[in-house]
Amino acid sequence: MWALGKWLGQVDAFLSPWRGVVVWLVGGIVLVIVVVVRWWGLRGERGVWLPVVGVVRGVGKAMTRRVLRDVFVGLGSLLIVVFGGYVVSEPVRINQQIYRKFYGVDIMLVLDISTSMLAEDIRPNRLKAAQQEALQFIEGRPRDRIGLVIFAGEAVTLVPLTTDHRPLRYWLGRLTPEMLPDGTAIGLGLATALARLQNSTAVSKVVVLLTDGENNTGFVRPEEAIPVAQELGVRIYTIGVGTIGKAPYPVQTPMGKQYQMMEVHLNEPLLKRLAAETGGKYFRSTDRRALHRIFQEIDQMEKSRLEEQVLRSEVHSPDRFFWGLVLGLVLVLLGRLSVFPAV
């Protein structure tokens, strides 16, 4: 019954359903009593048992009019009871509006592109592996603002913070050590990234630093980045890449490319301190699988947030039920007026 009412009235709910139930019960009882009384009063009259048959057989016109009058009054009364129950139940349409607010993460990738990153202890080499894993990382964060800083003997911002990741994909596929003078200026790389984050209003600000060496050039010491990051609320995740000991490094000779075993100089205590004192974490990658897991773990730790707020508004919608009441009243009036005169 309620489902029919919702479909007929195009409503979503009823504010006072029990009122409708009371109207239906009382109205139904009254209608039954009236029908019984009417039937009892007319049972002796000719054709009352089979009024339709009586009409077909030509029973008097007066009886036919009387039957039609009763039918109109009865049907109209039934409509008034049924639709009146729906009206007093206060049908409403519920309008819902969902507001979504996204809280993203501002992330600066700081990648070492010094010549030592060409060592092939991580396949195909350290730099290409870092490029490929960074690409997968940004693909999984389409709504976050991400920027890119590269460093070697100097540091430069290739891509400022942006949600348009096309420039990131472009530059990450084209990084080479020839883009900057050789060296490892970790301090300059961090300072450049923090400068990009100083005006950020994001609830979470992150630097991901990847290097295979130790700071050996530049006018900024890496330790100087710690108080700045703390003041800005920036977490620094550090990734040290390279095997422990020596790594194969390609060298061009008149005989073509040959490999030399190069000593790995990774300042792990520095990287651990940068991470620990800014709320980040230090990772060590000695192979491609480990590097992949590291980016996955950082991705899980720095999650964006999406909040939804649902606003509901209720609009009374009894229109179609009122039309049912009007139809019922019309039928009752037609039955009581001279359109069908009594005997």
C-alpha positions, 0 to 999 in steps of 0.5 A: 500500500505504501509502495503504491502511494509512493509510486503514485505520488512520486514521494520518498517518505511519509512524515506521519504514516500512522495518521493514514493508517487511522484514516484507512481503518476508521474510513474502512469500518464506516464504509463497511457499515454503510454498505451493510445497512444499505444492502439490508434496507434494499434486499427486498427490492427487485433486482438488488441481488443481481443489479447488472443482470437486472439492467441487462434484462430491462428491469425498471429504469428507476432501479438502474439509476438507483444502482448507478447512484449508489455505485458512484457514491460508494466509489467516490467515498472509497477514493476519499478514504484511500487518498485522504489517508495518503494526504494526512500522512504528509507525503514529502520529496527528499532532496539530497545534495552531496558535497565532496571536499578533497584533502590532498597531499603536496609532494616534492620529489627530489631526485639525484641525477649525478653520474653515479646514478648510472651505476647498474647494480639496480637494473637497468641503472639507478637513475632509470629505475628511480624514474620508472618507480616515480612515474608509477608513484605519481600515476597512483595519486591523480588528485595530489599536487606533485612537483619535481626537483633534480640535483647533482652539482646544482639543484633546479625545479623542473616542475613546480607543485601541480595537479597536471602531471603531464609535465612530470611524466615528460621530464621523468622520462628524459632525465640525464646526468648531463642536465646539471654539473656533476656532484651531489648537492643534497642540501641544495636539493632539499632547500629548493624543494622546501622553498616550493612548499613554504606557501602550501596550504595542504594538510600534508606536505612531503619531500621524497629525497632519493640519492646514492651518495653524500653531500659534497658540494653546494653552499647549503648543508643538508642539516640546515633543512631540518629546522625549516622542514619542522617549521613548515610541517614538512615530512622528509622521506629519504631513500638511499639507493645502491648496493653495499660495497662496490657497484658496476659503473659504465665507462666509455673507452676507445674500445666501447663501453666498459664497466668499472667497480665503483665504491658506494659512498652513501651517507646513511646517518645523514639520511636517517637523521633527515627523516627521523627529525622531520617525522618521515622515514628512511629506506634503503634500496639495493635492488629494483624490487626494494625500490618498488616496495619503498614507493608503495609504502610511502604511497600508503603512509601519505594518504589523501582524504575525501570527505562527503557531506550529505544535505537533506531537504524535505518538500511536501508533495501531496499534489497527486493525492489531492487529485484523488480526493477531488475525483472522489468528491466529484463522484459523490456529488454526481451520485447525490445530484439529480443526474441519477434521480432516486425512485 
